[in-house]
């Protein structure tokens, strides 16, 4: 089968998308290590600076996690950390990054509600909105094929390190393509670079804007958590950031079958165009019923069957009732007509 034309939106890693056999390439450990070191060498590659900084910050949260385990662990702080993991996974990863930034499956009623999410996002120091949303759209265009920035064919380690290896925006594009990228993420509310600045930095969002909102977000949450529970809770908070960002990285591989399951479960998974799976762990912790999502990517609701609890969609409906969200897309009725063999009137 002929390979689809690959996108030039993302920078192709130096190990390439295709192997010598013409099939999607699974990079070796040496390939991955070389590419990671290349990305982290910001003296030679200034456009990689924010990618490297984001990676270093995540490593610092690992240190915070170890400090928490040895110095601050308690039953109360553990409960707080688990709640924080759920909040980060459901509100900021699924609702904000995935369903709004990437797919626009709902619309906010006012622009300042967008700013509220943007400026309080505690995950932005690891995953920037542009480096989440743009690669995610490429992922849907090229799911499980060469050029998919985190397809399971890359192997677990390469998908885990996808933000560094395969999700970097290509700064060597025309001004017309740059303007198109800006339009595609305009709903996120970023203050953006000029084309010349983009060519120099490799980032669409203006660095000053990004730095200001990241500092504000962390100061806001640090002060709030110190008042709430002191140093032990603050340590638990950064531990929660470490855990949820590790889970987000892990999900790229596991949510698409990895190397452990490629056969869909009848009556539970319906998307024949991808290896995406409906997994209970990620479904419960972050409302990621991923087979349903790939079948209906624009839907704000991904939980269609009994047992598929979609906490994110329940929060979206609540925000709709109180006027924060203006409208949303719900593919439940379409799913029922296509897969459950009964009509809307039934």
C-alpha positions in Angstrom: 0.0 0.0 0.0 1.4 3.4 -1.0 2.3 5.7 1.9 0.3 8.9 2.2 2.1 12.1 1.7 3.7 12.9 5.1 3.0 16.3 6.7 5.7 18.9 6.9 4.2 20.5 9.9 6.4 18.5 12.3 10.2 18.1 12.2 11.0 14.6 11.0 13.4 12.9 13.5 16.8 12.2 12.0 16.2 8.4 12.3 13.4 8.9 9.7 9.8 7.8 9.4 10.4 4.8 7.1 12.7 1.8 7.4 14.6 0.2 4.6 11.7 -2.1 4.0 9.4 0.8 3.3 7.4 0.2 6.5 7.0 2.6 9.5 10.3 2.7 11.3 10.8 1.5 14.8 13.9 3.3 16.0 16.5 1.5 18.0 17.6 2.5 21.5 20.7 4.1 19.9 18.5 6.0 17.4 16.4 7.4 20.3 19.3 8.3 22.5 21.1 10.1 19.6 18.0 12.1 18.8 17.3 13.0 22.4 20.9 14.2 22.9 20.6 16.2 19.6 17.4 17.9 20.8 18.9 18.7 24.2 22.0 20.3 22.7 20.5 23.8 22.6 23.8 25.5 22.0 23.8 23.9 18.5 20.1 24.0 18.1 18.6 27.2 19.7 15.1 26.3 18.3 15.0 23.3 20.7 15.4 25.5 23.8 11.9 25.3 25.1 11.6 21.6 24.3 14.8 21.0 26.4 13.5 23.3 29.2 10.2 21.4 29.3 12.1 18.1 29.5 14.3 19.4 32.3 11.3 20.6 34.3 9.7 17.2 34.1 13.0 15.7 35.4 12.8 18.1 38.3 9.3 16.9 39.2 10.9 13.4 39.5 13.2 14.8 42.1 10.1 16.4 43.9 8.4 13.0 43.8 11.4 11.3 45.4 11.6 14.0 48.1 7.9 13.6 48.8 8.2 9.8 49.1 11.2 10.0 51.6 10.3 13.2 53.6 6.7 14.2 53.3 4.6 11.1 52.7 1.4 10.9 54.8 -2.1 9.6 54.4 -3.5 13.1 54.0 -1.0 14.2 51.5 -1.4 11.0 49.5 -5.2 11.5 49.2 -4.5 15.1 48.1 -2.0 13.8 45.5 -4.4 11.3 44.1 -7.2 13.9 43.8 -4.7 16.3 42.1 -3.7 13.5 39.6 -7.4 13.1 38.7 -8.0 16.8 38.4 -4.9 17.3 36.2 -5.7 14.3 34.1 -9.4 15.1 33.6 -9.6 18.9 33.6 -6.3 20.1 32.1 -5.3 17.1 30.0 -8.6 15.8 28.7 -10.9 18.8 28.8 -8.4 21.5 28.0 -5.6 20.0 25.9 -7.5 17.1 24.2 -11.1 18.1 23.7 -10.7 21.9 23.4 -7.2 22.8 22.2 -6.8 19.8 19.8 -10.4 19.2 18.7 -12.6 22.2 19.6 -15.3 19.7 20.6 -16.9 22.5 22.7 -16.9 26.3 22.7 -16.5 28.6 25.6 -19.1 31.3 26.2 -16.6 34.0 26.8 -12.9 34.5 25.8 -11.9 35.1 29.3 -12.9 31.6 30.2 -10.3 30.4 27.7 -7.7 32.7 29.4 -8.7 31.2 32.8 -7.7 27.7 31.6 -4.6 29.0 29.8 -3.2 31.0 32.7 -3.9 28.4 35.4 -2.7 25.4 33.4 -0.1 23.7 35.7 1.0 21.3 33.0 2.2 23.9 30.5 5.8 23.8 31.8 5.9 20.2 30.5 3.4 20.2 27.5 2.9 23.5 25.8 -0.5 23.8 24.1 0.9 24.2 20.6 3.1 21.2 20.9 0.1 19.1 22.1 -2.6 20.3 19.7 -0.7 20.5 16.4 1.0 17.0 16.7 -2.3 15.6 17.9 -4.0 16.7 14.7 -1.2 15.1 12.7 -1.7 11.9 14.7 -5.3 11.8 13.6 -4.4 12.4 10.0 -1.7 9.6 10.0 -2.9 7.3 12.8 -0.7 4.2 13.1 1.1 5.1 9.9 4.6 6.5 9.1 4.7 10.1 10.2 2.3 9.5 13.2 4.2 11.4 15.9 3.3 8.8 18.5 2.1 5.7 16.7 2.7 2.4 18.5 5.0 1.2 15.7 7.6 3.5 17.2 7.9 1.4 20.3 7.2 2.4 23.9 10.4 4.4 24.6 10.1 6.5 21.4 6.4 7.3 22.1 7.2 8.1 25.7 9.8 10.6 24.5 7.6 11.8 21.6 7.4 15.4 22.8 11.1 15.6 22.4 11.6 13.3 19.4 8.7 13.6 17.0 6.3 16.4 18.2 8.6 19.4 17.4 7.0 22.0 15.1 8.9 22.4 11.9 10.2 26.0 11.7 11.3 25.5 8.1 7.9 26.1 6.6 6.6 28.9 4.4 5.0 32.0 5.9 1.7 30.8 4.4 1.9 27.5 6.3 2.9 29.4 9.5 -0.2 31.6 9.2 -2.3 28.5 8.7 -0.8 27.0 11.9 -1.6 30.1 13.8 -5.2 30.1 12.6 -5.6 26.4 13.6 -4.7 27.2 17.2 -6.2 30.7 17.4 -9.0 29.5 19.7 -6.4 28.7 22.4 -5.8 32.4 23.0 -2.0 32.5 22.6 -0.1 35.7 21.9 2.1 34.6 19.0 5.4 35.3 17.4 5.9 36.9 14.0 7.0 34.7 11.2 10.6 35.9 11.6 10.5 35.2 15.3 9.0 31.7 14.6 11.9 30.9 12.3 14.4 32.0 14.9 12.8 30.2 17.9 10.7 27.3 16.5 7.8 28.3 18.6 4.4 29.9 17.6 3.6 31.3 21.0 5.6 34.4 22.0 8.2 33.4 24.6 7.3 36.4 26.9 3.7 35.4 27.0 4.5 31.8 27.6 7.0 32.6 30.4 4.5 35.0 32.1 1.6 32.5 32.2 3.8 29.6 33.4 5.2 31.7 36.2 1.7 33.0 37.1 0.2 29.5 37.1 2.8 28.0 39.3 2.9 30.9 41.8 -0.9 30.8 42.0 -1.0 27.0 42.7 2.0 27.2 45.0 0.5 29.9 47.2 -2.9 28.2 47.2 -1.5 24.8 48.2 0.9 26.2 50.8 -2.1 27.8 52.5 -4.2 24.6 52.1 -1.7 22.1 53.4 1.9 23.4 53.7 5.1 22.0 52.4 3.9 18.3 52.4 1.0 19.2 50.1 3.2 21.2 47.9 5.6 18.3 47.5 2.6 16.1 46.7 1.4 18.6 44.1 4.6 18.5 42.1 4.6 14.7 42.6 1.2 14.7 41.0 2.5 16.7 38.0 5.3 14.1 37.6 2.9 11.1 37.8 0.3 12.5 35.4 2.8 13.7 32.8 4.4 10.2 32.9 1.0 8.7 32.4 0.2 11.0 29.5 3.5 10.0 27.8 2.7 6.3 28.5 -0.8 6.6 27.1 0.5 7.4 23.6 1.7 3.8 23.2 -0.6 1.9 25.5 -3.8 3.7 24.2 -3.1 2.4 20.7 -2.4 -1.2 21.6 1.3 -1.0 21.9 2.6 -4.5 21.2 0.1 -6.3 23.5 -3.3 -6.1 21.7 -4.2 -5.3 18.2 -7.6 -7.1 18.0 -10.7 -5.1 19.0 -13.1 -6.4 21.5 -16.5 -7.0 19.9 -19.2 -4.9 21.3 -16.7 -2.7 23.2 -14.5 -1.2 20.5 -15.7 -0.2 17.1 -13.1 1.9 15.3 -11.6 -0.3 12.5 -9.4 2.5 11.2 -7.0 2.5 14.2 -5.4 0.4 16.9 -6.9 2.7 19.6 -8.4 0.9 22.6 -11.0 1.6 25.3 -9.0 0.9 28.5 -10.7 1.1 31.9 -7.6 2.5 33.7 -7.2 5.6 31.4 -11.0 5.8 31.0 -11.5 6.2 34.7 -8.5 8.4 35.5 -8.8 10.8 32.5 -12.0 9.9 30.6 -9.9 8.6 27.7 -12.1 6.0 26.0 -9.7 6.1 23.1 -11.4 3.8 20.6 -14.6 5.9 20.9 -12.5 9.0 20.5 -10.9 7.8 17.3 -14.4 6.8 16.0 -15.8 10.3 16.8 -12.9 12.6 17.3 -15.0 15.8 17.4 -17.3 14.6 20.2 -17.0 16.1 23.7 -18.5 12.8 25.0 -16.4 9.7 24.7 -18.3 7.4 27.1 -21.0 5.6 25.2 -21.4 2.1 26.8 -22.2 1.0 30.4 -19.1 1.2 32.4 -17.5 3.9 30.3 -17.7 6.7 32.8 -16.8 10.0 31.1 -16.1 12.4 34.0 -14.7 15.0 31.6 -18.0 15.2 29.7 -20.0 15.5 32.9 -17.8 18.5 33.8 -18.3 19.9 30.4 -22.1 19.6 30.7 -21.9 21.2 34.2 -19.9 24.1 32.7 -22.5 24.4 30.0 -25.4 24.6 32.5 -23.7 27.4 34.5 -22.8 29.4 31.3 -19.0 28.8 31.0 -19.4 26.6 27.9 -21.7 27.8 25.1 -22.1 24.6 23.1 -20.6 21.1 22.7 -20.7 18.2 20.3 -22.1 14.9 21.6 -21.9 11.9 19.3 -23.9 9.5 21.5 -27.0 9.4 19.3 -24.8 8.8 16.2 -23.0 6.0 18.0 -26.3 4.4 19.1 -27.7 4.5 15.6 -24.5 3.1 14.0 -23.6 0.5 16.5 -26.4 -0.4 18.9 -29.0 -1.0 16.3 -31.8 1.2 17.6 -33.1 4.5 16.5 -33.3 7.8 18.3 -37.0 7.2 18.8 -36.5 3.8 20.4 
